[in-house]
Every structure is written in structure tokens, then in C-alpha cells.
Amino acid sequence: MNNELSTPPTEASSRWLNLSQQNYIHQVSIDCVIFGYEDKQIKVLIPKINFKGDFWAIPSGFVYQDEDVDQAAERILRERTSLRDIYLEQFRVFGKADRSGKEFMNRLIELNLDKVTEKQEGKEIKGDYDWFTKRFISIGYYALVDISKVIPQKSFIDESIGWYTIHELPDMIMDHNQIVEKALKALRSDLDEKLIAFNLLPETFTMKEVQELYEAIFNKTFVRTNFQKMILDLNVLERLEKKFTGAANKAPFLYKFKK
């Protein structure tokens, strides 16, 4: 884990108690896997929920009644990354009949009774327990971002938010680890048909950096000459000046993606 943003506890309890009163479509959620690339590793942006028990979850949210699902995903991503115009791909719907947050919510409430109850006429009332524990159909999206431009933002319910390498993810709630696995599989499949990997790189890059990115995504090594020919044959890169590093005869060329 690195680059984690953390602050003291927030007033999450008072807000999550009444989520069902918002104008959301019930039992439909958006789950977003936000991929970044840094230090030759694929990373995922993951918040930690601000309750006792070490609960982690990928950035998620709900859809307003008058909102397109793509608009909802874009809104959730903008709120978590501070970026607009993010590459976004809907990759799967998660809708098994037994998919619910009941087990997670039971454990959270058990450990956090002081945060998840409010008093009405002297009686303790749990918040939107039933609303959260019903079966939810989740629409999965993955996003590709230039990690250097992201300013991670917590939601009202988060204790912290940070980047985690794809091979060292925390144990998350419900099926969120599996959602990340499916998102990575979809990304790998999409790379064969779509020129999207460059969304993870800065505006200019070397051919070596492109190869290192692909190797991180696929978790395997490519032969340098074959890889460079494959990428150049796509005719999607514009070659720029050399990237001088002190040894002019070894300086690699910089490239950028053709718009």
C-alpha cells in the first residue's frame, strides 16, 4: 500500500443511516475499478470504510432515478479522482440471486453499534439495515487513469483511500476482490481490440515504458523487438525528440498517442 490519504473519523454514521431516503434506484449499484500505473505496477484505488473492523471496498455508489448509469459511473469516478474525461468501460453486470451485503452488514453492525444506531423516543433504531442487506444488482465499470494526475478523494463514509498493487489488494467486502479480477480480465481482453492502455501513461513516454506497462497488465515478459514492431505497426504513435539521459547515443525516442 502507498499514497494513502487518511483523516480523523467523520460524521459518517448520521449520513449513512438515511441513504434509502435519497432519490436512488433501489437495489442497483455501480462498482468502479480504478486502474492506475506506477513503478512498473498496475494499481487499484481502494477506500477503507470508516468503521471498526477493517472493511475495504472498491469505489461504489448508487444511481439516481433520473440519471443514466454511465452518468452515475462518471459522477462516482469524478468524486473519487477529481478528474474529468476519464476512460471508462462497462465490463460486466453482477447479479447472482444470493448477492447481498447481509453478512457484511451483520459484522459491521456487531462491531459498530455506537455508530449505526440513532435514538428515537428513547429507543435505539438501526439505520438503513434492510435497504443495505437486500440483493443488489451491480453494474461493473473499470477506469484507466494517469495516476500522477489523480487527487484521491474520500466519500463521507471513508476513513482513508489509497493505491494498492494488483497483487497485494486488501480483503474486501462482498465480492469486490472478484470484481477486480473480472475487471483485469476484461482489460486484458479489450487490449486486443482497443487502443486503451495509453490512458495509463503520461502524455509522452518511451517504447520501453509502453512495454513495461503491457508486461504489468499481462504479468508476463515480451520479446523487445517483437513487441516494438507490434506497437509501431499499429500506426497510433507519433515519434517526438529523444529523451536525453546523459548518454546521447543511447537516448530513447519519446512518443505520444495520436489523437
PyMOL commands that set and color helices and strands:
alter all, ss='L'
color gray80, all
select helices_A, chain A and resi 12-16+19-21+69-81+102-111+129-133+147-149+176-191+197-200+207-218+224-233+248-250
alter helices_A, ss='H'
color red, helices_A
select strands_A, chain A and resi 2-6+24-38+41-49+60-64+87-94+117-120+123-126+137-144+158-165+204-206+237-242+253-257
alter strands_A, ss='S'
color yellow, strands_A
deselect
rebuild
show_as cartoon
